[in-house]
Amino acid sequence: MKGAERIEIDRRYCKGCMLCQYVCKYEVFEVGQERSALDYLMPRAAKLENCRVCRLCESHCPDMALVVVAKKKGKGKE
């Protein structure tokens, strides 16, 4: 099963619109406590283990502030 190693959110560009949370079918995101450079509350990947690397969050981010980094094959099989 596909999974994400991490989700990077660029604090220089994120405006806290939370579209990533809205489009995510796997409930990966929640509102975080960290503020962006523009002083908006940013999302955080609270349930990274739920991510299936569909990249809907990436494609819907209006500011291209988000990147999903997939696990490498064979990594994470514990």
C-alpha positions as CSV (number, residue, x, y, z in Angstrom):
1,M,0.0,0.0,0.0
2,K,1.3,3.5,-0.9
3,G,2.1,5.8,1.9
4,A,3.8,9.2,2.4
5,E,7.1,9.7,4.1
6,R,6.2,13.3,4.8
7,I,4.2,16.2,3.6
8,E,6.1,19.5,3.2
9,I,4.2,22.7,3.6
10,D,6.1,25.8,2.6
11,R,5.4,28.5,5.2
12,R,6.5,31.2,2.8
13,Y,3.5,30.6,0.5
14,C,0.8,28.9,2.6
15,K,-2.2,31.2,3.3
16,G,-4.1,28.8,5.5
17,C,-7.0,28.2,3.1
18,M,-7.3,24.6,4.2
19,L,-8.3,23.4,0.8
20,C,-5.9,20.5,1.4
21,Q,-8.0,19.4,4.4
22,Y,-11.2,19.8,2.4
23,V,-10.2,17.7,-0.5
24,C,-8.4,14.9,1.4
25,K,-10.5,11.7,1.5
26,Y,-8.3,10.2,4.1
27,E,-8.5,12.9,6.8
28,V,-4.8,13.5,6.9
29,F,-4.9,17.3,7.7
30,E,-6.0,19.4,10.6
31,V,-5.5,23.1,11.5
32,G,-2.1,23.4,13.1
33,Q,-0.7,25.9,15.6
34,E,2.2,27.0,13.3
35,R,1.8,30.3,11.5
36,S,2.9,30.9,7.9
37,A,5.1,33.9,6.9
38,L,1.9,35.6,6.0
39,D,0.6,35.0,9.6
40,Y,-2.0,32.5,8.7
41,L,-2.6,29.3,10.7
42,M,-1.2,26.5,8.6
43,P,-2.5,22.9,8.2
44,R,-0.5,20.0,9.6
45,A,-0.4,16.4,8.6
46,A,-1.9,15.1,11.8
47,K,-2.6,11.6,10.4
48,L,0.3,11.0,8.0
49,E,-0.2,7.3,8.3
50,N,-3.6,7.7,6.5
51,C,-2.0,9.3,3.4
52,R,-2.3,7.2,0.2
53,V,-0.3,9.6,-1.9
54,C,-3.2,10.5,-4.2
55,R,-1.8,14.1,-4.3
56,L,-5.2,15.7,-4.4
57,C,-4.0,18.1,-1.7
58,E,-1.0,19.0,-4.0
59,S,-3.1,19.6,-7.1
60,H,-5.7,21.7,-5.3
61,C,-3.3,24.0,-3.4
62,P,-3.8,27.4,-5.1
63,D,-0.3,28.5,-4.0
64,M,1.6,25.3,-4.7
65,A,2.8,25.4,-1.1
66,L,2.4,21.7,-0.5
67,V,4.4,18.6,-1.6
68,V,3.7,15.0,-0.7
69,V,6.9,12.9,-0.5
70,A,6.1,9.2,-1.1
71,K,7.9,6.4,0.8
72,K,10.5,4.6,-1.3
73,K,9.6,1.1,-2.3
74,G,10.5,-1.4,0.3
75,K,10.7,1.3,3.0
76,G,8.2,1.2,5.8
77,K,7.4,-2.5,5.7
78,E,7.9,-3.3,9.3
